[in-house]
Amino acid sequence: MSRTGALATRWLGVGLAACLAITTIALWLTGRLALYVNPDSAWFAIGMAVVALVGSIATFALPFGAEADHGHDHEHGHAVAPASARREAFAHADHAHTDASDAHDHDAHGHLSARPRLTPAGIAAFSGGLIASGAVVAVLLTPPAALSAELAVSRDVGAPPLFVGADVVTLAASGDTSKFGIGDWSAVFAHATNPETFDGKPVTLTGFITPGQDGATFDLTRLVITHCVIDAQTARLPISANGSAPATGQWVTVTGTVRSSGDGALEVRADQVATIDQPTDPYEY
């Protein structure tokens, strides 16, 4: 394997893994890993990043081109049967021309086999390498950021987040709701069979603005993730407030009261809507 091929093989293997590992560790050290991973699961991502980085460093002990060594021993020993000097000389003379021809053919074959051949498998491998390299470079160059309000709207399927259900509704009816987030309340609003039970509950909730539905002034929205941003789900609450709604995507803290609209629906009637900067941890879990 040529030095260029060996370098390309190292880059597509341990090179890309090391870049992603370093990025993960840097996000953790700067407190921004929560933009991508649930803090309860961060230990796994960090642990795997450390293992990948240590393994990548260990590969420097291998010489370039070792990837092409399949462990075959191409050296063969030949035993020469005892023979007279005359017979040995005759044998060498008889095969001299043949050996020279075989050596020439072997050199020609080696020269042709060393030339790169354009095959479907080679094209696929090259294309995959370019795509993987581009993805990793994009990760390295893109500043860490939370998922956008536009993406939250596009992911909204009109249902409360999964894994939030009857137990939350029961707790909301009789327990302490001071720590409830938008995801919890969206489950209550969707599943409550007796909306009047929650009428008058005080709330203080933080989220970002999305366009209101069903007559609401705006919807207070938050993304709820289980493990990482890939499984992010949209949770929305209808907010009734005096005045116009802040711009879509603006983060706010709403202080108000849960009210039953009388038609079996619930909404939050806002007493105060205060604009804020995006929180350090923009998701609910």
Secondary structure by P-SEA (a helix, b strand, c coil): ccaaaaaaaaaacaaaaaaaaaaaaaaaaaccccccccccaaaaaaaaaaaaaaaaaaacccccccccccccccbbbbbbccccaaaaaaaaaaaaaaaaaaaaaaaaaaaaaacccccaaaaaaaaaaaaaaaaaaaaaacccccccaaaaaaaccccccccccaaaaaaaaccccccccaaaaaaaaaccccccccccccbbbbbbbccccccccccbbbbbbcccccbbbbbbbbbbbccccccccbbbbbbbbbbbccccbbbbbccbbbbbccccccccc
